[in-house]
């Protein structure tokens, strides 16, 4: 009988991809295996960056944007399934989640910018090419087609969450059951629980009006949390603030909420649902959320 207690090791590493910084805190007993597992997880993020990036002209995602208005574009089964998930989120959220919102993001100056106030005609023009109904999927041939010119899809609402889920899957496949995986702090998955807290990984939700303060503390154990808030990108114009969280149905930024955090079993789901819950508000969210979801709202009491 081996009476020697193995020492529990902690390894933390970060890498940049998808315009975000991904970090992993991993616990294990073999440093070499831990290093290899983290490297494999980051390799997966970089692979997905090559597939999903809207900034890389050579990515599979960009290929869809470049050609789908001219005809059906065949895509990998992985990308097809992800797009099918996105359209289902759109249907379930009554259009508040929409990967075709890109033209509105550009009209409001939030695409690689800090924001600007567009004219009503500019918003109306962008709305003519926004709408998940313009994205046509054919499961028999794994193809994607847009039904009009100017439609453009953006992975911003799901790419990071999908990547985190894949990273967690790789860590689990390599035999690890205790890790915290984050994407720029806004999407997080807690695998297992750290040795100092058996209830789960402690994660703070910051006050959108005063980021040094926290409004809640959450324990994540085999669960994810994603957060969207006005503090991420916003500007002031004509006596009011405008945030980057735009309602794809109206063309204008959502009002009345400052922050939404969604806790769910998968990061793809928690990330995808933060903005629809933000747009619809607390009452709609509570009526429509799955039983396993938890939602935290910080509302704007000045509205």
Buried (B, 14 or more C-beta within 10 A) or exposed (E): EEEEEEEEEEBEBEBEBBBBEBBBBBBBEEEEBBBEBBEBBBEBBBEBBBBBBBEBEEBBBBBBBEBBBEEBBEBEEBBBBBBBBBBEBBEBBEBBBBBBBBBBBBBBBBBEEEBEEBEEEBBEBBBEBBBBEBBEBEEEEBBBBBEEEBBBBBBBBBBBBBBBBBBBEBBBEBEBEBBBBBBBEBBBBBBBBBEEEEEBBBBEBBBBBEEEEEBEEBBBBEBBBBBBBBBBBBBEEEEEBBBBBBBBBEBBBBBBBBBBBBBBBBBBBBBBBBBBBBBBBBEBBEEBBEEEBEBBBBEBEEE
